Amino acid sequence: MDADTLRSLQAPLKARYKTSPEQARITLKAEGRMGEGISCNVQTGQALVAAGLHPATGGSGLQACSGDMLLQALVACAGVTLNAVATALGIALRDARVEAEGDLDFRGTLGVDKAAPVGFDAIRLRFVIDSDADDEQRATLLRLTERYCVVFQTLAHPPVLSATLTSP
C-alpha cells in the first residue's frame, strides 16, 4: 500500500470522526471460557487460543501464556502502526522486525513473596528496520509509532480498570 491509498482509505473516516466524534468511540470485546485443566479458551479473530499457566507457575508450556500474548499484542500493534506511519511518511522499509521483552518476578503471582510485584515491571520494545531513512526520519518514525500504537499507549498510560463477578 502506498501513502495515497492509505490516505484515501482513512480520509472519510477522519472526516466522519471530526464531525461526529461519538462515532469514533468503539468498544472492543474479548471473551474466554474455562477449558480443560487450568486453561481459558479465548476466541481471536482467526482461531481459538487455549491459554494456560506459564511453566514458571506449573504449566506444561503447551498452551499460550497470557503474558506472552500481551507482548504479542504489543508487537502486532506496534508492527502495524510502524508500517502505517512509514507508509504515510513515504519512508520505504525493505524489512522490519518488532521485538518485545518483558521482565516479571513469578514470586508475586504465586504468592511466595507479598512484596514481589504481580505482572511485568519492565517491557522493552525494539524495532529493527532495513531502510534508507536518515536519522531524523527514523526518530520521527519511532516517535509517531509510539504515539499512535494503541497497545503501547495503553501500557504507557493504563486505563481505568475494573472487574466484576456475576452469576449467569
PyMOL commands that set and color helices and strands:
alter all, ss='L'
color gray80, all
select helices_A, chain A and resi 3-19+21-24+55-57+66-89+106-109+135-148+150-156
alter helices_A, ss='H'
color red, helices_A
select strands_A, chain A and resi 32-34+39-43+48-52+64-65+93-104+120-131
alter strands_A, ss='S'
color yellow, strands_A
deselect
rebuild
show_as cartoon
